[in-house]
Amino acid sequence: MAKKKSRSKAKAKAKTKLKTKSKTKAKSGLKAKKSVRTPAKIRAKAKAMPKTNKPKIAKPKMAAPAVSIAQTLPNIEVETTGGGRLRLSGLKGKNVVLYFYPKDDTPGCTTEGCDIRDRYPEFQRRDTVVLGVSRDGLESHEKFKAKFGFPFELVTDPNEKLCRSFDVIRKKSLYGKEYMGVDRSTFIFDKEGKLRKEFRGVQVTGHTDEILNELNKL
């Protein structure tokens, strides 16, 4: 009888252990289900997060668009010394040299103009029209031309329309101060009006030789 009682007790204990195990499993299963986050909940929590906690993603910097200069003689009417007005596109049939300079009657600009003056017959033999361009007014141009006896015309561009067509207005500095000025530049067009050569940041010394050498190739 004692053996039967002990067996029944053992069975009862085993059953209670199984029940407690199944209960703990069920509870842990419920907790696991509760801890699972649905996508909707994740999105809602992300929205509720303060903006400062969200990682900042740096946007790639876009490259500045390249400036395209006139590839043919522009259809722009300009005013020149001698009381003339001309449309640049109407110069087709001749080689054309447009040289942009910062200011009338300054040392570098005077040297550049005089160098071209002294060799002007060579330009004529190459059937070439030479035009000097700056932002100075017509009166200033007339004085500059007469003072140094330039045999070619100077173009006045006070509104920078022509200068900006060729992208020669650049940031410059003088005595520590920055300003927007004309970058000394030269553009050579063939008889069809097509741009064949451009010089930027021109150094005055020897530049007339550079121009004539390029004209020899046309």
DRENLUM-477986 format. One record per residue (C-alpha): residue in one letter; x, z, y. Coordinates in Angstrom, 3 decimals, padded with zeros to 6 digits. Example, Ala and Ser with C-alpha at 12.3 -4.5 7.8 and 13.67 -1.06 7.14 Angstrom:
{palum->A	east->012.300	up->007.800	north->-004.500} .
{palum->S	east->013.670	up->007.140	north->-001.060} .
***
This chain:
{palum->M	east->000.000	up->000.000	north->000.000} .
{palum->A	east->002.885	up->000.900	north->002.349} .
{palum->K	east->004.460	up->-002.509	north->001.745} .
{palum->K	east->001.216	up->-004.312	north->002.599} .
{palum->K	east->000.867	up->-002.357	north->005.836} .
{palum->S	east->004.416	up->-003.139	north->006.905} .
{palum->R	east->003.872	up->-006.848	north->006.166} .
{palum->S	east->000.655	up->-006.948	north->008.198} .
{palum->K	east->002.422	up->-005.190	north->011.065} .
{palum->A	east->005.254	up->-007.719	north->010.944} .
{palum->K	east->002.786	up->-010.613	north->011.021} .
{palum->A	east->000.973	up->-009.055	north->013.976} .
{palum->K	east->004.267	up->-008.666	north->015.861} .
{palum->A	east->005.185	up->-012.318	north->015.149} .
{palum->K	east->001.817	up->-013.509	north->016.450} .
{palum->T	east->002.172	up->-011.521	north->019.671} .
{palum->K	east->005.686	up->-012.944	north->020.185} .
{palum->L	east->004.362	up->-016.498	north->019.748} .
{palum->K	east->001.563	up->-015.816	north->022.239} .
{palum->T	east->003.937	up->-014.407	north->024.837} .
{palum->K	east->006.321	up->-017.362	north->024.366} .
{palum->S	east->003.513	up->-019.898	north->024.774} .
{palum->K	east->002.295	up->-018.080	north->027.899} .
{palum->T	east->005.758	up->-018.082	north->029.471} .
{palum->K	east->006.157	up->-021.797	north->028.642} .
{palum->A	east->002.806	up->-022.573	north->030.198} .
{palum->K	east->003.701	up->-020.621	north->033.345} .
{palum->S	east->007.079	up->-022.311	north->033.648} .
{palum->G	east->005.375	up->-025.689	north->033.188} .
{palum->L	east->002.966	up->-024.906	north->036.011} .
{palum->K	east->005.837	up->-023.848	north->038.273} .
{palum->A	east->007.715	up->-027.053	north->037.456} .
{palum->K	east->004.643	up->-029.115	north->038.301} .
{palum->K	east->004.214	up->-027.240	north->041.551} .
{palum->S	east->007.880	up->-027.849	north->042.508} .
{palum->V	east->007.624	up->-031.652	north->042.041} .
{palum->R	east->007.280	up->-033.384	north->045.438} .
{palum->T	east->005.215	up->-036.467	north->045.690} .
{palum->P	east->006.427	up->-039.324	north->047.972} .
{palum->A	east->003.567	up->-038.574	north->050.392} .
{palum->K	east->004.694	up->-034.980	north->050.741} .
{palum->I	east->008.311	up->-036.041	north->051.262} .
{palum->R	east->007.264	up->-038.448	north->054.025} .
{palum->A	east->005.101	up->-035.785	north->055.658} .
{palum->K	east->007.967	up->-033.313	north->055.617} .
{palum->A	east->010.391	up->-035.874	north->057.023} .
{palum->K	east->008.010	up->-036.535	north->059.922} .
{palum->A	east->007.657	up->-032.811	north->060.545} .
{palum->M	east->011.451	up->-032.377	north->060.751} .
{palum->P	east->012.811	up->-032.030	north->064.291} .
{palum->K	east->014.456	up->-035.193	north->065.612} .
{palum->T	east->017.776	up->-033.452	north->066.111} .
{palum->N	east->018.077	up->-032.938	north->062.347} .
{palum->K	east->017.648	up->-036.629	north->061.571} .
{palum->P	east->020.922	up->-038.481	north->061.068} .
{palum->K	east->021.682	up->-040.955	north->063.866} .
{palum->I	east->022.567	up->-044.428	north->062.706} .
{palum->A	east->024.846	up->-046.273	north->065.114} .
{palum->K	east->023.512	up->-049.689	north->066.029} .
{palum->P	east->026.044	up->-052.509	north->065.784} .
{palum->K	east->027.191	up->-053.761	north->069.172} .
{palum->M	east->026.224	up->-057.327	north->069.895} .
{palum->A	east->029.036	up->-059.566	north->071.060} .
{palum->A	east->028.685	up->-060.823	north->074.626} .
{palum->P	east->027.601	up->-064.430	north->074.722} .
{palum->A	east->030.385	up->-066.817	north->075.536} .
{palum->V	east->030.120	up->-068.491	north->078.907} .
{palum->S	east->029.971	up->-072.262	north->078.590} .
{palum->I	east->031.430	up->-074.182	north->081.497} .
{palum->A	east->030.380	up->-077.658	north->082.538} .
{palum->Q	east->031.659	up->-080.138	north->079.947} .
{palum->T	east->030.848	up->-083.106	north->082.160} .
{palum->L	east->030.883	up->-083.574	north->085.914} .
{palum->P	east->027.919	up->-081.447	north->087.051} .
{palum->N	east->025.033	up->-083.034	north->088.904} .
{palum->I	east->025.663	up->-080.833	north->091.946} .
{palum->E	east->025.746	up->-082.025	north->095.532} .
{palum->V	east->028.528	up->-080.448	north->097.591} .
{palum->E	east->029.592	up->-080.452	north->101.233} .
{palum->T	east->033.150	up->-081.471	north->102.023} .
{palum->T	east->035.520	up->-081.716	north->104.955} .
{palum->G	east->035.132	up->-084.796	north->107.104} .
{palum->G	east->031.375	up->-084.245	north->107.324} .
{palum->G	east->030.765	up->-085.648	north->103.870} .
{palum->R	east->028.321	up->-084.774	north->101.151} .
{palum->L	east->028.792	up->-086.014	north->097.624} .
{palum->R	east->027.290	up->-085.563	north->094.188} .
{palum->L	east->030.000	up->-084.751	north->091.666} .
{palum->S	east->028.322	up->-086.690	north->088.851} .
{palum->G	east->028.613	up->-089.778	north->091.090} .
{palum->L	east->032.421	up->-089.696	north->090.799} .
{palum->K	east->032.347	up->-091.275	north->087.338} .
{palum->G	east->034.615	up->-094.300	north->087.174} .
{palum->K	east->037.580	up->-092.304	north->088.495} .
{palum->N	east->039.622	up->-089.440	north->087.144} .
{palum->V	east->038.693	up->-086.227	north->088.945} .
{palum->V	east->040.736	up->-083.089	north->089.602} .
{palum->L	east->038.792	up->-080.026	north->090.786} .
{palum->Y	east->041.066	up->-077.169	north->091.710} .
{palum->F	east->039.575	up->-073.797	north->092.645} .
{palum->Y	east->041.589	up->-071.480	north->094.886} .
{palum->P	east->040.866	up->-068.027	north->096.360} .
{palum->K	east->041.181	up->-068.454	north->100.155} .
{palum->D	east->042.200	up->-070.855	north->102.907} .
{palum->D	east->045.566	up->-070.484	north->104.637} .
{palum->T	east->046.965	up->-067.824	north->102.304} .
{palum->P	east->050.483	up->-068.170	north->100.869} .
{palum->G	east->049.682	up->-069.193	north->097.283} .
{palum->C	east->046.783	up->-071.464	north->098.251} .
{palum->T	east->048.857	up->-073.133	north->100.962} .
{palum->T	east->051.734	up->-073.804	north->098.553} .
{palum->E	east->049.347	up->-075.244	north->095.968} .
{palum->G	east->047.690	up->-077.569	north->098.477} .
{palum->C	east->051.014	up->-078.713	north->099.947} .
{palum->D	east->052.453	up->-079.468	north->096.490} .
{palum->I	east->049.488	up->-081.756	north->095.761} .
{palum->R	east->049.789	up->-083.290	north->099.252} .
{palum->D	east->053.459	up->-084.126	north->098.765} .
{palum->R	east->052.744	up->-085.950	north->095.502} .
{palum->Y	east->049.396	up->-087.398	north->096.433} .
{palum->P	east->050.545	up->-091.050	north->096.015} .
{palum->E	east->051.077	up->-090.259	north->092.306} .
{palum->F	east->047.462	up->-089.143	north->092.049} .
{palum->Q	east->046.337	up->-092.327	north->093.780} .
{palum->R	east->048.300	up->-094.464	north->091.309} .
{palum->R	east->046.418	up->-092.703	north->088.530} .
{palum->D	east->043.103	up->-093.578	north->090.193} .
{palum->T	east->042.293	up->-089.882	north->090.702} .
{palum->V	east->040.063	up->-088.053	north->093.182} .
{palum->V	east->041.359	up->-084.587	north->094.113} .
{palum->L	east->039.017	up->-081.911	north->095.478} .
{palum->G	east->040.002	up->-078.382	north->096.455} .
{palum->V	east->037.215	up->-075.797	north->096.158} .
{palum->S	east->036.860	up->-072.311	north->097.640} .
{palum->R	east->034.135	up->-070.064	north->099.041} .
{palum->D	east->035.370	up->-070.514	north->102.614} .
{palum->G	east->033.084	up->-072.128	north->105.173} .
{palum->L	east->033.405	up->-075.697	north->106.380} .
{palum->E	east->035.006	up->-074.724	north->109.702} .
{palum->S	east->037.737	up->-072.773	north->107.907} .
{palum->H	east->038.314	up->-075.733	north->105.568} .
{palum->E	east->038.659	up->-078.182	north->108.448} .
{palum->K	east->041.305	up->-076.008	north->110.116} .
{palum->F	east->043.191	up->-075.508	north->106.847} .
{palum->K	east->043.177	up->-079.221	north->106.056} .
{palum->A	east->044.277	up->-080.244	north->109.573} .
{palum->K	east->047.009	up->-077.588	north->109.785} .
{palum->F	east->048.788	up->-078.837	north->106.652} .
{palum->G	east->047.721	up->-082.486	north->106.694} .
{palum->F	east->045.967	up->-082.561	north->103.317} .
{palum->P	east->045.040	up->-086.173	north->102.390} .
{palum->F	east->042.238	up->-084.987	north->100.074} .
{palum->E	east->038.932	up->-083.253	north->100.821} .
{palum->L	east->038.062	up->-079.569	north->100.481} .
{palum->V	east->034.685	up->-078.450	north->099.133} .
{palum->T	east->032.876	up->-075.475	north->100.652} .
{palum->D	east->031.069	up->-073.257	north->098.128} .
{palum->P	east->029.862	up->-070.166	north->100.038} .
{palum->N	east->027.004	up->-069.510	north->097.587} .
{palum->E	east->029.368	up->-069.778	north->094.586} .
{palum->K	east->027.122	up->-072.339	north->092.898} .
{palum->L	east->030.031	up->-074.561	north->091.877} .
{palum->C	east->032.350	up->-071.622	north->091.187} .
{palum->R	east->029.857	up->-070.098	north->088.767} .
{palum->S	east->029.232	up->-073.446	north->087.079} .
{palum->F	east->032.893	up->-073.302	north->086.050} .
{palum->D	east->033.021	up->-069.530	north->085.484} .
{palum->V	east->035.869	up->-068.899	north->087.920} .
{palum->I	east->034.406	up->-065.782	north->089.573} .
{palum->R	east->036.214	up->-062.898	north->087.939} .
{palum->K	east->036.876	up->-059.191	north->088.514} .
{palum->K	east->040.155	up->-058.735	north->090.355} .
{palum->S	east->042.011	up->-055.807	north->091.913} .
{palum->L	east->044.047	up->-055.383	north->095.082} .
{palum->Y	east->045.748	up->-052.162	north->096.133} .
{palum->G	east->043.762	up->-050.292	north->093.499} .
{palum->K	east->040.376	up->-051.661	north->094.619} .
{palum->E	east->038.301	up->-053.920	north->092.379} .
{palum->Y	east->036.371	up->-056.910	north->093.706} .
{palum->M	east->034.921	up->-060.217	north->092.510} .
{palum->G	east->037.089	up->-063.176	north->093.486} .
{palum->V	east->038.056	up->-066.712	north->092.520} .
{palum->D	east->040.419	up->-067.030	north->089.581} .
{palum->R	east->042.810	up->-069.879	north->090.449} .
{palum->S	east->041.757	up->-072.645	north->088.052} .
{palum->T	east->041.951	up->-076.441	north->087.672} .
{palum->F	east->039.676	up->-078.835	north->085.757} .
{palum->I	east->040.505	up->-082.437	north->084.917} .
{palum->F	east->037.801	up->-085.021	north->084.138} .
{palum->D	east->038.313	up->-088.530	north->082.802} .
{palum->K	east->036.650	up->-091.696	north->084.125} .
{palum->E	east->033.627	up->-091.116	north->081.897} .
{palum->G	east->033.072	up->-087.755	north->083.576} .
{palum->K	east->034.130	up->-085.721	north->080.533} .
{palum->L	east->036.163	up->-082.547	north->080.839} .
{palum->R	east->039.579	up->-083.197	north->079.341} .
{palum->K	east->041.639	up->-080.170	north->080.378} .
{palum->E	east->041.181	up->-076.787	north->082.028} .
{palum->F	east->043.804	up->-074.443	north->083.435} .
{palum->R	east->042.925	up->-070.808	north->084.178} .
{palum->G	east->044.958	up->-068.071	north->085.810} .
{palum->V	east->047.101	up->-070.813	north->087.337} .
{palum->Q	east->050.634	up->-070.091	north->088.449} .
{palum->V	east->051.261	up->-072.228	north->091.522} .
{palum->T	east->054.886	up->-073.093	north->090.810} .
{palum->G	east->055.044	up->-076.227	north->088.650} .
{palum->H	east->051.267	up->-076.613	north->088.443} .
{palum->T	east->051.204	up->-080.053	north->090.089} .
{palum->D	east->053.523	up->-081.281	north->087.321} .
{palum->E	east->051.075	up->-079.910	north->084.736} .
{palum->I	east->048.176	up->-081.790	north->086.328} .
{palum->L	east->050.063	up->-085.098	north->086.525} .
{palum->N	east->051.255	up->-084.766	north->082.931} .
{palum->E	east->047.647	up->-084.396	north->081.767} .
{palum->L	east->046.541	up->-087.369	north->083.871} .
{palum->N	east->049.210	up->-089.474	north->082.164} .
{palum->K	east->047.393	up->-088.860	north->078.865} .
{palum->L	east->044.098	up->-090.338	north->080.103} .
***
